[in-house]
């Protein structure tokens, strides 16, 4: 008689297959296994703990609806990362719309009560500058330097060619040098 693997020993592919079939325990284990990855990617994208938590929660909800659509042709984390970037972009677009509405009424958007970031932290200053880059450059930098993906894997997530990822990284470096100099960091 074949013994079923404990969820902690099951591969992602096994958990995904079971989750597609409605196994809530397998889905929960999959979330547990990859939540840190989603949160880390969201935090690097937005730079705020509360926003990263909101994005990660949104990704968990989206994953529940989308898990049946996962075909397994690429790495699960690549698919999950793309879902995280989409959730982050959606949140930023919503925030921009909400801010525009607030400004239209002559009020100022209030900032959530987070402690200011340490101005003397060069790493945080650099990530803040990365968040000011155009979307494609920011995504390429976050994928390659934030998540440690190679250019080919980043290209898969971004649905562009590997050479285009390299170009975005090159352009981002030039822009970051200017941003960091103007901020007095370099």
C-alpha positions as CSV (number, residue, x, y, z in Angstrom):
1,X,0.0,0.0,0.0
2,X,1.5,3.4,-1.0
3,X,1.8,5.9,1.7
4,X,0.8,9.5,1.0
5,X,3.5,12.1,1.7
6,X,3.1,14.6,4.5
7,X,2.3,18.1,3.1
8,X,5.7,19.4,4.4
9,X,7.5,16.7,2.2
10,X,5.2,17.1,-0.8
11,X,6.7,19.0,-3.8
12,X,5.1,22.2,-5.1
13,X,3.8,20.2,-8.1
14,X,2.1,17.7,-5.9
15,X,0.5,20.4,-3.7
16,X,-0.6,22.3,-6.8
17,X,-2.2,19.2,-8.3
18,X,-4.1,18.5,-5.0
19,X,-5.0,22.2,-4.6
20,X,-6.5,22.2,-8.1
21,X,-8.6,19.3,-7.0
22,X,-10.0,21.3,-4.1
23,X,-7.6,20.1,-1.3
24,X,-7.6,23.1,1.1
25,X,-4.8,21.7,3.2
26,X,-2.5,21.4,0.2
27,X,-3.5,25.0,-0.9
28,X,-2.8,26.2,2.7
29,X,0.7,24.5,2.7
30,X,1.4,26.1,-0.7
31,X,0.6,29.5,0.7
32,X,2.6,28.9,3.8
33,X,5.6,27.8,1.7
34,X,5.5,30.8,-0.6
35,X,4.1,33.7,1.5
36,X,7.5,35.0,2.5
37,X,8.6,35.1,-1.2
38,X,5.4,37.1,-2.1
39,X,5.7,39.5,0.8
40,X,9.4,40.1,0.1
41,X,8.7,40.8,-3.6
42,X,5.9,43.1,-2.7
43,X,7.9,45.0,-0.1
44,X,10.8,45.5,-2.6
45,X,8.3,46.8,-5.1
46,X,6.4,49.3,-2.8
47,X,8.8,49.9,0.2
48,X,6.1,50.0,2.8
49,X,5.3,47.2,5.3
50,X,1.5,47.8,5.3
51,X,1.3,48.0,1.5
52,X,3.4,44.8,1.2
53,X,1.1,43.0,3.6
54,X,-2.0,44.2,1.6
55,X,-0.4,43.1,-1.7
56,X,0.6,39.7,-0.2
57,X,-3.0,39.2,1.1
58,X,-4.4,40.2,-2.3
59,X,-2.0,37.7,-4.0
60,X,-3.3,34.9,-1.7
61,X,-6.9,35.7,-2.6
62,X,-6.0,35.8,-6.3
63,X,-4.1,32.5,-6.1
64,X,-7.2,30.8,-4.7
65,X,-9.1,31.8,-7.8
66,X,-6.2,31.3,-10.3
67,X,-4.6,28.1,-9.1
68,X,-6.7,26.0,-11.5
69,X,-5.3,28.1,-14.4
70,X,-1.7,27.3,-13.6
71,X,-0.4,25.1,-16.4
72,X,3.0,24.2,-15.0
73,X,4.9,25.2,-18.1
74,X,7.2,27.4,-16.1
75,X,8.4,27.6,-12.5
76,X,5.6,28.2,-10.0
77,X,7.5,31.0,-8.4
78,X,7.8,32.7,-11.8
79,X,4.1,32.6,-12.2
80,X,3.6,33.7,-8.6
81,X,6.0,36.6,-9.0
82,X,4.1,37.8,-12.0
83,X,0.9,37.7,-10.0
84,X,2.6,39.6,-7.2
85,X,3.8,42.3,-9.6
86,X,0.3,42.6,-11.1
87,X,-1.2,43.0,-7.6
88,X,1.4,45.7,-6.7
89,X,0.7,47.6,-9.9
90,X,-3.1,47.3,-9.3
91,X,-2.6,48.7,-5.8
92,X,-0.5,51.6,-7.1
93,X,-3.0,52.5,-9.8
94,X,-5.8,52.4,-7.3
95,X,-3.8,54.6,-5.0
96,X,-3.2,57.1,-7.8
97,X,-6.9,57.2,-8.6
98,X,-7.8,57.7,-5.0
99,X,-5.2,60.4,-4.6
100,X,-6.5,62.2,-7.7
101,X,-10.0,62.0,-6.3
102,X,-8.9,63.4,-3.0
103,X,-6.9,66.2,-4.7
104,X,-9.9,67.0,-6.8
105,X,-11.8,67.9,-3.6
106,X,-8.9,70.0,-2.4
107,X,-7.9,67.7,0.4
108,X,-4.5,66.1,1.0
109,X,-4.0,62.4,1.2
110,X,-3.1,61.4,4.7
111,X,-0.1,59.2,5.2
112,X,-0.4,56.0,7.3
113,X,1.4,56.4,10.6
114,X,4.6,54.6,9.7
115,X,7.9,55.6,11.2
116,X,10.1,57.4,8.7
117,X,12.8,55.3,7.1
118,X,16.3,55.8,8.3
119,X,17.8,58.4,6.0
120,X,21.4,57.2,6.7
121,X,20.7,53.7,5.4
122,X,22.2,53.6,1.9
123,X,20.4,50.4,1.1
124,X,17.0,51.9,1.8
125,X,18.0,55.0,-0.1
126,X,18.9,52.9,-3.1
127,X,15.6,50.9,-3.0
128,X,13.7,54.1,-2.6
129,X,15.5,55.4,-5.8
130,X,14.6,52.0,-7.5
131,X,11.0,52.6,-6.7
132,X,11.2,55.9,-8.6
133,X,12.3,54.2,-11.9
134,X,9.9,53.7,-14.8
135,X,7.9,50.5,-14.4
136,X,9.9,48.2,-16.7
137,X,13.3,49.3,-15.4
138,X,12.0,49.0,-11.8
139,X,10.7,45.5,-12.4
140,X,13.9,44.4,-14.1
141,X,16.0,45.7,-11.2
142,X,13.7,44.1,-8.6
143,X,13.7,40.8,-10.3
144,X,17.4,40.6,-11.0
145,X,18.9,42.3,-7.9
146,X,16.0,42.0,-5.4
147,X,15.0,38.4,-6.1
148,X,18.3,37.1,-7.6
149,X,16.8,35.9,-10.9
150,X,19.0,35.7,-13.9
151,X,18.1,37.8,-17.0
152,X,16.4,34.8,-18.7
153,X,14.1,34.2,-15.7
154,X,13.3,37.9,-15.3
155,X,12.5,38.0,-19.0
156,X,10.0,35.2,-18.5
157,X,8.3,37.0,-15.7
158,X,8.2,40.3,-17.6
159,X,7.1,38.6,-20.8
160,X,9.9,40.3,-22.8
161,X,13.2,39.2,-24.3
162,X,16.3,38.6,-22.3
163,X,18.2,41.3,-24.2
164,X,15.4,43.8,-23.3
165,X,15.8,42.9,-19.6
166,X,19.5,43.6,-20.0
167,X,18.8,47.0,-21.7
168,X,16.3,47.9,-18.9
169,X,19.0,47.0,-16.3
170,X,21.6,49.2,-18.1
171,X,19.2,52.1,-18.4
172,X,18.2,51.7,-14.7
173,X,21.9,51.8,-13.6
174,X,22.4,55.1,-15.5
175,X,19.2,56.6,-14.0
176,X,20.0,55.4,-10.5
177,X,23.5,57.0,-10.6
178,X,21.8,60.3,-11.4
179,X,19.1,59.9,-8.7
180,X,21.6,58.9,-6.1
181,X,24.0,61.8,-6.9
182,X,21.1,64.3,-6.7
183,X,20.2,62.8,-3.3
184,X,23.8,63.2,-2.2
185,X,24.2,59.5,-1.7
186,X,27.1,58.8,-4.2
